[in-house]
Amino acid sequence: MKMLVRLSREIHEYRYFLLNFIKYELKLRYKSTFLGTAWVFLSPLLYFVVLSFVFSFVIRGGIENFKLFFLSGLVPWMMLNNTILIQVSSIVNNGELIKKISIPKFVFPLSSNIARLVDNLVFLFLLLGLFLLFGGRLSVHHLWVFPLMILIFLTTFGIGFLLAMINVFLRDTEQLVSIGFQILFFLCPVIYPLRLLPEKLRILFLLNPFYYYVEVFHQLFYYQVAPSLKFVAYISIISLGAVALALAVYGLVEKRIVFYLSI
């Protein structure tokens, strides 16, 4: 609790630095491109279109409206994958700045997470558009996207911050996490539903924490029903647990980060 209070105080104290760093990250990402910020919309749209086209022919598994099934699972996966991966190197990449000025280390993964929130909202907007295009109908159930987006934000910050700290001490973390996410992708029901797998393999999916995020989006946008409260509870536990663990580790290693960045 003390760490949470301290975190809130430091966010307020360094709020201008945080806001400027978020702006810097957003500008840096697209400043050298011809279309500039238009890529925020075009990049995920092209990605969705290409992958949905490919998998519609390669893997269908008798799934009705496969494009909608695939896209409604891909969106939460992209939110988790992209946001966490960009945070892993956030502390190390700003090592020189951290060594020169006294600033809370969590500011860097947090700014990366907030900057990626822009992309995640674009992903959600595109999903809603394609959902309507493919014949879906909005209902009161879709209001669940608001608490789910908050839980995804907490999850990505908690896991991303934790991995960013580990990366300071173990510089292979970024590569290991990248490989790990490639494996986890095929242990999520993004391109095929769980029912198509043999019973003995389903446990691997259920042990994957990201499985539940993908499934609640399937429930909302493919099956068009309210998400399972059990799954929402799982996601809540994962998100709050990830933040709590990250803050606990931060309290233990904060004073050692600058030293290891200097090695």
Backbone bond lengths (Angstrom), bond angles and torsions (degrees), N, CA, C in turn:
res aa  C-N    CA-C-N  psi(-1)  N-CA   C-N-CA  omega(-1)  CA-C   N-CA-C  phi
1 M - - - 1.456 - - 1.533 111.20 -
2 K 1.341 116.17 -40.32 1.453 120.59 179.00 1.528 110.99 -61.56
3 M 1.345 115.54 -39.94 1.464 120.09 179.49 1.521 110.91 -65.59
4 L 1.334 117.30 -37.48 1.457 121.30 179.34 1.534 110.86 -66.24
5 V 1.335 115.59 -41.75 1.472 119.94 177.61 1.524 110.21 -63.73
6 R 1.327 115.58 -42.98 1.471 120.34 178.83 1.525 110.93 -63.59
7 L 1.324 116.26 -41.62 1.464 121.29 179.11 1.529 110.43 -60.20
8 S 1.328 116.76 -45.27 1.466 121.52 179.54 1.524 110.85 -62.32
9 R 1.326 116.19 -40.89 1.464 120.69 -179.82 1.525 111.13 -65.60
10 E 1.323 116.43 -41.38 1.461 119.96 -178.19 1.527 111.59 -73.18
11 I 1.320 117.20 -32.29 1.467 119.60 175.05 1.525 109.84 -62.17
12 H 1.326 116.15 -42.86 1.468 120.16 178.00 1.520 111.04 -66.39
13 E 1.322 117.02 -41.96 1.460 121.51 -177.86 1.522 112.05 -65.73
14 Y 1.345 116.70 -38.27 1.468 121.10 -176.88 1.534 111.42 -106.63
15 R 1.330 116.20 25.76 1.464 120.07 -174.77 1.519 112.72 -61.81
16 Y 1.328 118.69 -35.27 1.468 120.37 -178.73 1.527 110.94 -71.45
17 F 1.325 115.92 -39.64 1.465 118.85 175.52 1.523 109.92 -63.02
18 L 1.335 116.62 -42.59 1.460 121.37 -179.88 1.523 110.96 -61.27
19 L 1.324 117.07 -46.58 1.461 120.76 -179.70 1.525 111.78 -63.88
20 N 1.320 116.61 -42.19 1.465 120.14 179.18 1.520 111.71 -66.75
21 F 1.326 116.41 -35.47 1.459 119.20 179.81 1.527 110.96 -71.62
22 I 1.326 116.78 -33.62 1.469 120.53 174.92 1.527 109.66 -63.59
23 K 1.331 116.59 -45.83 1.471 121.11 177.82 1.528 110.88 -60.46
24 Y 1.337 115.32 -40.95 1.464 120.38 -179.79 1.523 110.54 -62.42
25 E 1.328 116.84 -43.98 1.468 120.34 -179.69 1.518 111.43 -63.61
26 L 1.313 116.92 -41.27 1.459 120.59 179.96 1.527 111.58 -66.39
27 K 1.328 116.73 -41.83 1.464 120.56 179.17 1.520 111.27 -68.49
28 L 1.336 116.17 -40.80 1.459 120.77 -177.98 1.516 111.82 -63.11
29 R 1.309 116.45 -34.44 1.461 120.82 -175.54 1.523 112.11 -66.36
30 Y 1.337 117.39 -31.93 1.462 119.38 -172.40 1.529 114.56 -125.51
31 K 1.353 117.54 5.64 1.458 118.87 -172.42 1.527 113.77 -66.75
32 S 1.339 118.80 -28.04 1.461 121.45 -176.17 1.524 113.00 -96.49
33 T 1.334 117.14 5.72 1.455 120.06 -177.89 1.518 110.65 -97.06
34 F 1.308 116.26 149.87 1.463 122.05 -176.77 1.530 111.16 -65.81
35 L 1.329 116.63 -40.98 1.453 120.56 -177.18 1.524 113.38 -89.36
36 G 1.329 116.33 -6.20 1.458 120.45 175.06 1.515 113.88 58.99
37 T 1.339 115.68 -131.87 1.464 120.50 -175.57 1.528 113.12 -68.30
38 A 1.332 117.74 -11.33 1.468 119.76 176.76 1.518 110.99 -61.23
39 W 1.351 116.68 -24.10 1.464 120.20 178.62 1.517 112.46 -66.27
40 V 1.323 117.27 -20.53 1.464 120.24 175.38 1.528 109.85 -57.76
41 F 1.343 116.49 -35.85 1.454 121.44 179.05 1.528 111.84 -92.34
42 L 1.331 116.52 -41.88 1.460 120.30 -173.23 1.531 112.90 -70.31
43 S 1.329 117.31 -40.11 1.453 120.83 -176.28 1.531 112.61 -60.67
44 P 1.344 119.44 -54.00 1.466 118.13 178.46 1.516 113.14 -66.19
45 L 1.347 117.26 -33.01 1.469 119.89 179.66 1.525 110.28 -63.69
46 L 1.344 116.90 -47.90 1.465 120.49 178.73 1.526 110.78 -62.60
47 Y 1.321 116.67 -39.30 1.468 121.28 179.18 1.526 110.55 -61.93
48 F 1.327 116.49 -47.26 1.457 121.00 179.67 1.528 111.40 -62.04
49 V 1.323 116.01 -45.28 1.461 120.55 -176.76 1.523 111.33 -63.30
50 V 1.341 116.55 -47.09 1.466 120.71 -178.64 1.527 111.22 -63.46
51 L 1.334 116.75 -49.30 1.463 119.49 -177.41 1.525 112.33 -66.68
52 S 1.312 116.90 -40.18 1.465 118.99 179.19 1.517 110.78 -66.04
53 F 1.329 117.23 -36.16 1.464 121.26 177.66 1.527 110.54 -65.17
54 V 1.336 116.33 -46.58 1.472 120.86 -178.69 1.514 110.81 -63.21
55 F 1.332 116.94 -51.99 1.456 120.24 -174.73 1.523 112.53 -71.61
56 S 1.323 117.38 -21.33 1.460 119.83 176.16 1.524 111.00 -64.00
57 F 1.332 116.68 -29.16 1.461 120.61 179.65 1.530 112.78 -96.35
58 V 1.330 115.99 -31.66 1.464 120.13 -175.46 1.518 111.61 -83.96
59 I 1.334 117.41 -47.36 1.459 121.73 -175.43 1.523 108.90 -130.38
60 R 1.316 115.97 109.36 1.468 119.69 176.66 1.524 110.41 -118.66
61 G 1.328 115.88 -41.55 1.458 120.34 177.00 1.519 113.78 58.10
62 G 1.331 117.29 27.87 1.453 119.50 179.65 1.511 113.55 69.22
63 I 1.333 117.21 22.77 1.459 121.53 -177.74 1.527 109.41 -87.24
64 E 1.299 116.48 122.33 1.463 120.68 178.08 1.526 109.77 -69.66
65 N 1.327 116.88 137.86 1.463 122.91 -179.37 1.542 109.84 52.13
66 F 1.323 115.25 57.85 1.465 120.90 -174.29 1.525 112.30 -60.09
67 K 1.331 117.51 -37.16 1.474 119.77 -179.11 1.520 111.34 -56.79
68 L 1.334 116.90 -43.99 1.458 120.46 -179.85 1.520 110.97 -68.02
69 F 1.326 116.69 -39.11 1.476 119.84 177.23 1.520 110.15 -61.16
70 F 1.323 115.80 -46.61 1.462 120.99 -177.58 1.527 111.44 -64.99
71 L 1.324 117.55 -48.03 1.460 120.90 -176.16 1.531 112.00 -67.57
72 S 1.325 117.29 -37.16 1.463 119.39 -179.36 1.527 111.35 -70.13
73 G 1.334 117.59 -20.89 1.460 120.65 173.77 1.518 112.23 -90.58
74 L 1.325 116.35 -32.14 1.463 120.54 -177.82 1.531 111.94 -69.26
75 V 1.327 117.57 -36.29 1.468 120.74 -176.44 1.527 112.65 -59.57
76 P 1.332 119.74 -53.93 1.470 117.79 178.37 1.517 112.68 -63.42
77 W 1.343 116.59 -33.75 1.462 119.23 177.56 1.530 110.68 -62.78
78 M 1.327 117.82 -44.91 1.457 121.67 179.62 1.525 110.96 -63.96
79 M 1.325 116.98 -39.32 1.458 120.19 177.54 1.524 110.84 -58.66
80 L 1.318 116.23 -47.15 1.468 121.40 -178.63 1.520 111.16 -69.69
81 N 1.310 116.35 -51.20 1.464 122.30 -175.32 1.537 111.56 -61.00
82 N 1.318 117.07 -55.45 1.470 120.89 -175.06 1.527 112.43 -64.16
83 T 1.333 116.04 -41.11 1.461 119.41 -175.69 1.517 112.01 -70.73
84 I 1.319 116.71 -40.92 1.466 119.78 -179.95 1.522 110.57 -69.89
85 L 1.318 117.68 -44.55 1.466 120.72 -176.96 1.527 112.39 -60.90
86 I 1.325 117.21 -38.08 1.468 119.03 -177.42 1.528 111.43 -72.52
87 Q 1.337 117.06 -21.68 1.462 120.09 -179.69 1.529 112.94 -82.06
88 V 1.331 116.95 -23.31 1.467 120.51 -173.68 1.527 111.87 -56.45
89 S 1.315 117.49 -40.24 1.465 121.50 -177.36 1.528 112.96 -97.56
90 S 1.331 117.95 6.84 1.463 120.83 -171.90 1.527 112.89 -64.79
91 I 1.321 119.15 -37.36 1.465 121.01 179.87 1.523 110.58 -76.52
92 V 1.332 116.66 -46.29 1.470 121.23 -179.10 1.524 110.83 -62.35
93 N 1.316 117.36 -42.50 1.469 120.75 -178.38 1.526 112.94 -65.41
94 N 1.317 116.55 -22.60 1.463 120.83 178.70 1.526 111.31 -108.03
95 G 1.323 115.24 24.21 1.459 121.28 -177.72 1.513 113.85 -57.95
96 E 1.329 117.26 -42.02 1.468 120.51 -178.61 1.527 111.15 -63.58
97 L 1.313 116.49 -39.90 1.463 120.65 178.74 1.532 110.43 -67.76
98 I 1.320 116.62 -41.92 1.464 121.57 -179.74 1.520 111.06 -62.61
99 K 1.350 116.39 -35.99 1.467 120.04 -179.19 1.528 112.30 -73.26
100 K 1.345 117.09 -21.98 1.462 120.70 -175.85 1.523 113.30 -92.03
101 I 1.334 116.72 -34.79 1.466 119.31 -177.12 1.522 110.01 -126.92
102 S 1.312 115.69 153.17 1.454 121.38 178.59 1.526 108.87 -86.84
103 I 1.331 115.07 111.16 1.459 120.34 -178.62 1.523 108.25 -149.85
104 P 1.322 118.54 142.44 1.467 120.57 179.19 1.532 111.07 -57.87
105 K 1.320 116.97 132.15 1.463 121.27 -174.82 1.526 112.86 -68.02
106 F 1.346 116.24 -26.24 1.461 119.35 -177.24 1.528 112.25 -68.54
107 V 1.336 117.22 -15.88 1.460 121.38 -178.04 1.530 111.01 -59.45
108 F 1.332 117.03 -35.02 1.469 120.50 -174.85 1.535 112.64 -72.89
109 P 1.343 119.74 -50.15 1.470 117.39 174.01 1.522 112.79 -64.59
110 L 1.344 116.87 -32.98 1.463 119.08 179.28 1.525 111.01 -66.21
111 S 1.330 117.24 -42.25 1.471 119.80 179.08 1.527 110.97 -65.67
112 S 1.339 117.21 -37.95 1.470 120.56 176.65 1.519 110.56 -63.64
113 N 1.329 115.49 -39.97 1.466 120.63 -179.35 1.527 110.96 -65.52
114 I 1.321 116.58 -43.75 1.467 120.49 -179.72 1.531 110.64 -68.32
115 A 1.349 116.36 -38.66 1.472 119.34 177.98 1.525 110.88 -62.39
116 R 1.318 116.72 -38.97 1.466 120.95 178.27 1.520 111.97 -71.32
117 L 1.329 116.91 -19.02 1.462 119.90 177.62 1.525 110.49 -60.24
118 V 1.329 116.56 -31.26 1.462 120.85 176.66 1.529 109.69 -60.63
119 D 1.350 116.27 -47.71 1.458 120.75 178.29 1.525 111.28 -62.52
120 N 1.336 115.97 -40.67 1.467 119.73 -178.19 1.525 111.80 -64.38
121 L 1.316 116.34 -36.62 1.462 119.65 176.72 1.526 110.87 -68.22
122 V 1.342 115.87 -33.85 1.467 119.81 175.28 1.527 109.68 -65.96
123 F 1.345 117.25 -43.36 1.463 121.41 176.30 1.534 110.15 -55.28
124 L 1.321 115.77 -46.07 1.461 120.60 -178.36 1.526 110.77 -65.08
125 F 1.330 116.85 -42.20 1.463 121.49 178.77 1.529 110.64 -61.12
126 L 1.341 116.55 -43.56 1.468 120.70 179.06 1.519 111.18 -65.38
127 L 1.328 116.58 -39.54 1.465 119.92 178.16 1.526 110.69 -62.33
128 L 1.318 116.59 -43.38 1.463 119.97 178.74 1.529 111.00 -61.55
129 G 1.349 115.51 -42.15 1.458 119.34 179.43 1.519 112.30 -64.09
130 L 1.335 116.68 -45.63 1.463 120.92 179.95 1.526 111.29 -70.04
131 F 1.320 115.85 -33.60 1.472 120.99 176.07 1.530 110.40 -58.38
132 L 1.327 116.68 -46.33 1.468 120.80 178.55 1.524 110.94 -68.91
133 L 1.337 116.27 -37.66 1.467 120.96 179.76 1.516 111.61 -63.02
134 F 1.340 116.93 -36.88 1.461 121.93 -178.43 1.529 113.09 -87.23
135 G 1.331 116.37 12.37 1.467 119.54 173.04 1.513 115.44 98.89
136 G 1.324 118.44 6.64 1.455 120.39 179.55 1.521 111.53 -75.72
137 R 1.333 115.47 158.36 1.465 120.82 179.18 1.525 108.94 -127.18
138 L 1.333 115.29 130.11 1.458 120.00 179.51 1.524 110.09 -71.46
139 S 1.321 115.81 143.13 1.458 121.91 178.21 1.518 109.15 -142.32
140 V 1.316 116.91 -179.97 1.451 121.78 179.85 1.525 111.34 -62.55
141 H 1.341 117.32 -25.04 1.470 121.00 179.56 1.526 111.62 -60.37
142 H 1.324 116.26 -29.86 1.464 119.55 -175.11 1.529 112.94 -73.46
143 L 1.318 117.80 -7.62 1.460 120.32 172.83 1.529 111.40 -65.99
144 W 1.323 115.99 -16.48 1.464 120.72 176.54 1.519 111.93 -62.40
145 V 1.325 118.83 -18.72 1.465 119.46 -178.14 1.525 111.51 -62.91
146 F 1.333 117.98 -27.00 1.464 120.18 -178.34 1.526 112.20 -68.98
147 P 1.342 120.15 -53.63 1.472 117.82 174.75 1.520 112.87 -64.34
148 L 1.331 117.49 -31.69 1.469 119.77 179.39 1.525 111.12 -66.60
149 M 1.322 117.52 -38.06 1.465 120.31 177.82 1.531 110.63 -65.89
150 I 1.316 117.15 -36.54 1.473 120.40 176.46 1.525 110.30 -64.54
151 L 1.336 116.63 -42.95 1.464 120.67 179.62 1.527 111.14 -66.27
152 I 1.322 117.53 -37.01 1.466 120.64 176.62 1.524 110.03 -65.80
153 F 1.328 117.00 -39.71 1.464 120.63 177.73 1.528 110.59 -61.19
154 L 1.315 117.64 -46.07 1.467 121.39 179.18 1.519 111.19 -64.69
155 T 1.324 116.19 -40.64 1.470 120.52 -179.99 1.522 111.08 -62.74
156 T 1.318 115.95 -48.46 1.463 119.55 -177.33 1.523 111.63 -67.06
157 F 1.334 116.53 -36.58 1.469 118.38 177.51 1.522 110.64 -67.26
158 G 1.324 117.11 -46.12 1.459 120.43 -178.74 1.517 112.41 -60.79
159 I 1.335 116.65 -51.87 1.466 120.70 -178.92 1.520 110.93 -68.84
160 G 1.340 117.14 -42.67 1.460 120.47 -178.96 1.516 112.46 -64.37
161 F 1.325 117.63 -42.28 1.457 122.51 178.30 1.526 110.84 -63.67
162 L 1.336 116.04 -43.84 1.464 120.80 178.57 1.525 111.24 -60.65
163 L 1.322 117.06 -46.41 1.467 121.48 -179.69 1.531 111.27 -68.18
164 A 1.341 117.37 -33.32 1.468 120.60 177.81 1.525 110.51 -64.02
165 M 1.330 117.00 -37.80 1.469 120.39 177.25 1.519 111.21 -70.36
166 I 1.323 116.70 -41.62 1.466 119.92 177.93 1.521 110.38 -61.76
167 N 1.336 116.11 -36.25 1.461 121.15 -178.78 1.533 112.28 -64.25
168 V 1.325 117.82 -25.90 1.466 121.54 176.74 1.527 110.23 -64.36
169 F 1.328 116.18 -38.29 1.467 121.39 -175.80 1.531 112.44 -95.00
170 L 1.329 116.20 -25.64 1.466 121.18 179.48 1.520 107.45 -131.23
171 R 1.333 116.37 97.46 1.465 120.79 -170.98 1.529 113.79 -72.30
172 D 1.334 117.61 -6.17 1.466 120.13 174.90 1.526 112.22 -83.42
173 T 1.334 116.16 -2.24 1.466 120.48 -174.50 1.523 112.33 -57.30
174 E 1.330 116.87 -43.08 1.468 120.28 -177.11 1.523 111.57 -59.07
175 Q 1.335 116.75 -44.68 1.465 120.80 179.71 1.536 111.20 -67.77
176 L 1.336 115.89 -40.95 1.466 120.40 -179.45 1.528 110.93 -65.11
177 V 1.325 116.52 -40.73 1.465 120.45 179.62 1.524 110.61 -65.92
178 S 1.315 116.82 -40.47 1.463 121.18 178.72 1.530 110.97 -60.05
179 I 1.328 115.99 -45.36 1.470 120.46 177.70 1.521 110.27 -65.46
180 G 1.338 115.72 -41.29 1.458 120.19 -179.89 1.517 112.32 -60.04
181 F 1.326 117.07 -40.48 1.460 120.20 179.70 1.530 111.52 -68.65
182 Q 1.320 117.30 -33.16 1.462 119.44 176.11 1.529 110.77 -62.98
183 I 1.324 115.95 -38.50 1.470 120.27 177.64 1.519 110.65 -69.41
184 L 1.339 116.42 -44.98 1.458 120.65 -178.03 1.523 112.41 -63.90
185 F 1.345 116.54 -28.34 1.464 119.54 178.81 1.525 110.77 -58.22
186 F 1.332 116.53 -41.64 1.462 120.37 -178.59 1.525 112.25 -82.31
187 L 1.343 116.22 -2.70 1.459 120.80 173.03 1.531 110.35 -106.24
188 C 1.328 115.30 19.28 1.464 122.17 173.06 1.533 108.14 -120.17
189 P 1.316 117.82 146.59 1.476 120.21 -178.74 1.525 112.02 -80.30
190 V 1.347 116.30 56.40 1.463 120.64 -179.45 1.525 110.63 -83.73
191 I 1.324 117.32 -43.41 1.466 120.36 -176.08 1.527 112.91 -108.19
192 Y 1.330 117.01 -5.18 1.470 119.87 174.61 1.524 108.00 -157.57
193 P 1.338 117.12 145.10 1.460 120.15 -179.28 1.525 111.82 -76.92
194 L 1.302 114.80 159.71 1.463 121.14 -178.10 1.522 112.03 -60.94
195 R 1.326 117.95 -31.39 1.460 121.45 -176.34 1.526 113.27 -64.33
196 L 1.331 117.46 -19.49 1.466 119.99 -179.46 1.523 112.65 -82.27
197 L 1.330 117.54 -8.57 1.461 121.41 -177.51 1.520 111.38 -92.94
198 P 1.340 116.80 150.99 1.469 119.73 173.39 1.531 110.09 -60.04
199 E 1.310 116.14 148.72 1.466 121.75 -176.92 1.520 112.49 -53.81
200 K 1.325 117.40 -39.83 1.462 120.72 -174.79 1.534 112.84 -70.94
201 L 1.342 117.76 -19.02 1.462 120.77 179.82 1.531 112.41 -91.36
202 R 1.308 117.43 -14.46 1.463 120.00 -174.83 1.520 112.20 -66.26
203 I 1.310 117.55 -27.95 1.456 120.78 -179.32 1.531 111.01 -61.32
204 L 1.346 116.90 -31.39 1.469 120.57 178.81 1.518 110.80 -64.06
205 F 1.326 116.54 -36.48 1.459 120.71 178.05 1.518 110.31 -70.78
206 L 1.328 116.61 -43.36 1.459 120.95 -176.55 1.529 111.75 -66.94
207 L 1.345 116.90 -24.03 1.465 120.81 177.70 1.527 112.27 -83.09
208 N 1.326 116.44 -12.38 1.462 121.40 178.08 1.530 108.38 -82.10
209 P 1.338 118.98 113.91 1.477 119.66 -176.53 1.519 113.66 -60.47
210 F 1.336 118.20 -27.25 1.458 120.85 -178.25 1.533 112.38 -76.51
211 Y 1.316 116.39 -13.86 1.468 121.39 177.62 1.533 110.84 -54.66
212 Y 1.335 116.08 -41.70 1.458 121.24 -173.46 1.527 112.02 -70.78
213 Y 1.332 117.05 -31.76 1.462 121.02 176.79 1.534 109.68 -66.89
214 V 1.322 115.86 -44.77 1.465 120.33 179.86 1.522 110.69 -63.60
215 E 1.319 116.23 -42.12 1.461 120.05 -176.61 1.528 112.87 -66.90
216 V 1.323 118.52 -38.25 1.474 118.20 -179.85 1.526 110.59 -67.53
217 F 1.331 117.58 -31.48 1.461 119.87 175.76 1.521 110.45 -71.94
218 H 1.335 117.46 -35.36 1.469 120.20 173.36 1.525 110.09 -60.77
219 Q 1.321 116.01 -44.20 1.459 120.04 -178.76 1.520 111.11 -61.85
220 L 1.332 116.43 -40.88 1.462 120.60 -177.91 1.521 112.96 -73.36
221 F 1.339 116.47 -45.86 1.465 119.83 -168.77 1.531 114.56 -106.46
222 Y 1.313 117.82 -16.71 1.472 118.36 176.95 1.532 110.40 -104.06
223 Y 1.338 116.10 -54.57 1.463 119.52 179.72 1.533 111.37 -82.40
224 Q 1.345 116.53 -16.78 1.461 123.54 176.95 1.524 112.61 56.87
225 V 1.330 114.22 49.51 1.459 121.80 176.15 1.525 108.26 -129.97
226 A 1.310 116.88 168.17 1.466 120.76 176.22 1.517 109.46 -66.08
227 P 1.320 118.49 142.21 1.466 120.50 -179.94 1.521 111.47 -65.12
228 S 1.308 115.42 149.42 1.458 121.55 177.33 1.525 109.94 -59.93
229 L 1.328 116.86 126.20 1.465 120.49 179.05 1.530 110.73 -63.69
230 K 1.313 116.94 -29.85 1.460 120.48 177.05 1.522 110.33 -65.38
231 F 1.329 116.14 -41.44 1.462 119.76 178.75 1.528 110.92 -68.32
232 V 1.337 116.59 -39.69 1.467 120.21 177.54 1.524 109.80 -62.25
233 A 1.322 117.03 -38.52 1.468 121.11 177.67 1.519 110.46 -63.87
234 Y 1.347 117.05 -42.88 1.468 121.04 177.30 1.532 110.84 -58.84
235 I 1.335 115.41 -46.32 1.462 120.60 -179.24 1.531 110.75 -62.40
236 S 1.323 116.37 -40.64 1.467 120.90 178.85 1.521 110.84 -61.96
237 I 1.324 116.80 -43.54 1.469 121.67 178.99 1.523 110.60 -63.79
238 I 1.344 116.13 -43.46 1.470 120.54 179.79 1.523 110.59 -62.98
239 S 1.328 117.26 -46.51 1.467 120.69 -176.02 1.525 111.47 -66.33
240 L 1.319 117.36 -48.65 1.463 120.49 -179.36 1.523 111.08 -68.37
241 G 1.336 116.20 -36.58 1.466 120.00 177.36 1.518 111.85 -65.07
242 A 1.348 116.89 -39.24 1.466 120.84 179.52 1.525 111.12 -64.64
243 V 1.344 117.09 -42.95 1.463 120.70 178.84 1.526 110.61 -66.08
244 A 1.330 117.04 -43.87 1.469 120.90 -179.81 1.524 111.31 -61.94
245 L 1.330 116.37 -42.59 1.465 120.54 179.69 1.522 110.92 -65.97
246 A 1.334 116.54 -42.81 1.471 120.50 179.47 1.521 111.20 -61.52
247 L 1.320 117.03 -43.11 1.466 120.58 -179.72 1.530 111.41 -67.40
248 A 1.337 116.35 -36.89 1.463 120.07 178.02 1.525 110.77 -64.48
249 V 1.335 116.39 -44.21 1.464 120.75 178.66 1.523 110.34 -66.05
250 Y 1.327 116.73 -39.17 1.470 121.47 178.80 1.530 110.97 -58.79
251 G 1.312 116.10 -41.88 1.451 119.99 178.47 1.520 112.67 -62.87
252 L 1.341 117.03 -29.27 1.463 121.60 -178.74 1.530 113.44 -82.75
253 V 1.340 116.65 -34.90 1.472 119.37 -170.33 1.527 113.60 -112.16
254 E 1.321 118.45 -3.96 1.471 121.36 -173.73 1.530 112.63 -50.98
255 K 1.329 117.71 -46.37 1.464 121.37 -175.43 1.520 112.83 -74.39
256 R 1.324 117.53 -13.07 1.461 120.98 -179.05 1.520 112.54 -96.19
257 I 1.329 117.22 -11.21 1.457 120.90 -174.93 1.518 111.84 -62.98
258 V 1.330 117.90 -47.72 1.468 120.99 -178.25 1.519 110.43 -60.08
259 F 1.327 117.22 -41.18 1.467 120.50 -179.95 1.521 110.67 -60.81
260 Y 1.311 117.80 -46.91 1.474 120.39 -177.76 1.521 112.24 -71.95
261 L 1.324 117.39 -25.70 1.470 119.79 174.71 1.522 110.97 -69.91
262 S 1.337 116.71 -22.26 1.466 121.60 -177.68 1.522 112.61 -86.82
263 I 1.336 116.27 -11.31 1.473 119.53 -177.52 1.531 110.64 -75.52
